[in-house]
């Protein structure tokens, strides 16, 4: 029995020795394969880092036509309380409101209109000043339910705090007009 065990143990040792010899023989191959694997993994990781370190985007650009106009508040009430002797009419004015505009277009103008005609024997007039274009002067808006030119020749500019001059006039034969409101619309157009 001891022989059998010895033989079995010897066989085991021989088998183990053969295995160790086999591993020793393939060890250089395993080392090379491990190095190749590590190199490929590191290179792939570096490529992944390189790809992730920059990105691209498409940017779409455009400039659209700009035509903006704004006003500051409303004029004070235009109330006639006195007449000038020998005059055919009485009037009152207000220059407390301003307008500003911006445009990137040429050959623009400002037009004005009123939402309803003025009462018989009265007139509402407007004058817009302009430092960069041509003011049409004092314009009668009394029946201007369709827009009329008040400033022309506006080209690619910005103007701020330009004066709006309103004048309300009544003929001498107008005895009384109850309080009313009119809406004046200023439009920057071509």
C-alpha positions in Angstrom: 0.0 0.0 0.0 2.8 2.3 0.7 4.1 1.7 -2.7 0.9 2.5 -4.2 0.7 5.7 -2.3 4.2 6.5 -3.1 3.6 5.9 -6.7 0.4 8.0 -6.6 2.3 10.8 -4.8 5.2 10.5 -7.3 2.7 10.7 -10.1 1.2 13.7 -8.6 4.6 15.3 -8.2 5.5 14.5 -11.7 2.2 15.9 -12.9 2.7 19.0 -10.8 6.3 19.3 -12.1 5.0 19.0 -15.6 2.5 21.7 -15.0 5.0 24.0 -13.5 7.3 23.4 -16.4 4.4 24.1 -18.8 3.6 27.4 -17.0 7.3 28.3 -17.0 7.4 27.7 -20.7 4.3 29.9 -21.5 5.1 32.5 -18.9 6.9 34.8 -21.4 4.0 34.5 -23.8 1.6 35.4 -20.9 3.8 38.4 -20.0 3.8 39.6 -23.6 0.0 39.1 -24.0 -0.5 40.9 -20.7 1.6 43.8 -21.9 -0.2 43.9 -25.2 -3.6 43.9 -23.4 -2.5 46.7 -21.1 -1.2 48.7 -24.0 -4.4 48.3 -26.0 -6.5 49.1 -22.9 -4.4 52.2 -22.1 -4.4 53.4 -25.7 -8.2 52.9 -26.0 -8.6 54.8 -22.7 -6.4 57.6 -24.1 -8.4 57.7 -27.3 -11.6 57.9 -25.3 -10.2 60.7 -23.3 -9.1 62.5 -26.5 -12.5 62.2 -28.0 -14.2 63.5 -24.9 -11.9 66.5 -24.5 -13.5 68.4 -27.4 -16.9 68.7 -28.9 -18.4 70.5 -31.8 -21.7 72.4 -32.3 -23.4 74.0 -35.3 -24.4 77.6 -34.6 -27.1 79.2 -36.8 -27.0 83.0 -37.0 -29.4 85.6 -38.5 -30.1 89.3 -38.2 -33.8 90.1 -38.6 -35.2 93.5 -39.5 -35.5 95.7 -36.4 -38.2 98.4 -36.2 -38.9 99.5 -32.7 -40.5 102.7 -31.4 -41.6 103.6 -27.9 -43.1 106.6 -26.1 -42.8 107.9 -22.6 -46.2 108.1 -20.9 -49.1 110.3 -22.1 -49.4 114.1 -22.5 -51.1 116.1 -19.9 -54.8 116.8 -20.5 -55.2 119.4 -23.2 -57.9 121.7 -21.8 -58.7 125.1 -23.3 -59.6 127.5 -20.5 -59.0 130.9 -22.1 -59.1 132.6 -25.5 -56.8 135.2 -27.1 -58.8 138.3 -28.0 -59.0 138.8 -31.8 -57.9 135.2 -32.6 -60.1 132.8 -34.6 -59.2 129.9 -32.3 -57.8 129.0 -28.9 -55.2 126.4 -28.4 -53.1 124.6 -25.7 -49.9 122.6 -26.2 -48.0 119.8 -24.4 -44.3 118.8 -25.0 -43.9 116.5 -22.0 -43.7 113.2 -23.9 -40.8 111.7 -25.8 -40.3 109.0 -28.3 -37.3 106.7 -29.0 -36.7 104.4 -32.0 -34.2 101.8 -33.3 -34.0 100.4 -36.8 -31.4 98.6 -38.9 -33.3 99.4 -42.1 -33.0 102.3 -44.6 -35.8 104.5 -45.9 -38.1 104.2 -42.9 -40.6 106.7 -41.6 -42.9 107.3 -38.7 -46.6 107.6 -39.4 -49.4 108.7 -37.1 -53.1 108.0 -36.9 -56.0 108.7 -34.5 -58.6 106.2 -33.5 -61.6 108.6 -34.0 -62.2 111.9 -35.7 -62.0 115.1 -33.6 -65.3 116.9 -32.6 -66.5 119.5 -35.1 -64.6 122.8 -34.8 -61.6 121.3 -33.0 -58.2 120.0 -34.2 -55.5 117.8 -32.7 -52.0 118.4 -34.1 -48.8 116.6 -33.6 -45.1 117.4 -34.3 -42.3 115.0 -33.8 -38.7 116.3 -33.6 -35.9 114.2 -35.1 -32.1 114.6 -34.9 -31.4 112.0 -37.6 -34.3 112.4 -40.1 -36.8 114.9 -41.5 -39.7 116.0 -39.4 -42.9 116.9 -41.4 -43.5 119.7 -38.9 -46.9 120.3 -37.3 -49.4 117.8 -38.8 -53.2 117.9 -38.3 -54.4 114.5 -37.0 -58.1 115.6 -36.6 -59.3 113.2 -39.3 -56.3 110.9 -39.7 -57.9 107.6 -39.1 -55.5 106.3 -41.8 -51.8 106.9 -41.1 -50.0 110.0 -42.3 -46.3 110.7 -42.4 -44.8 112.7 -39.5 -41.1 111.9 -39.8 -39.4 110.6 -43.0 -35.9 109.7 -44.2 -35.0 107.4 -41.2 -32.0 105.1 -42.0 -30.2 102.6 -39.7 -30.2 104.5 -36.5 -31.2 104.9 -32.9 -32.8 108.0 -31.6 -33.7 108.6 -27.9 -35.8 111.2 -26.1 -37.1 113.0 -29.2 -39.9 115.5 -28.3 -43.5 115.0 -29.2 -45.4 118.2 -29.4 -49.3 118.0 -29.1 -51.5 121.0 -29.8 -55.3 121.0 -29.3 -57.2 123.9 -30.9 -60.8 125.0 -31.0 -62.5 127.5 -33.2 -63.9 130.6 -31.6 -67.5 129.4 -32.2 -67.0 126.2 -30.2 -68.7 126.8 -26.9 -68.0 123.5 -25.1 -66.6 120.0 -25.7 -67.0 117.5 -22.9 -63.9 115.5 -21.8 -62.9 113.0 -24.4 -59.9 110.8 -25.2 -58.3 110.0 -28.5 -55.7 107.3 -29.1 -52.8 108.4 -31.3 -50.7 105.5 -32.8 -47.2 106.1 -34.0 -45.8 103.4 -36.3 -42.2 103.0 -37.6 -42.6 101.6 -41.1 -41.3 101.8 -44.6 
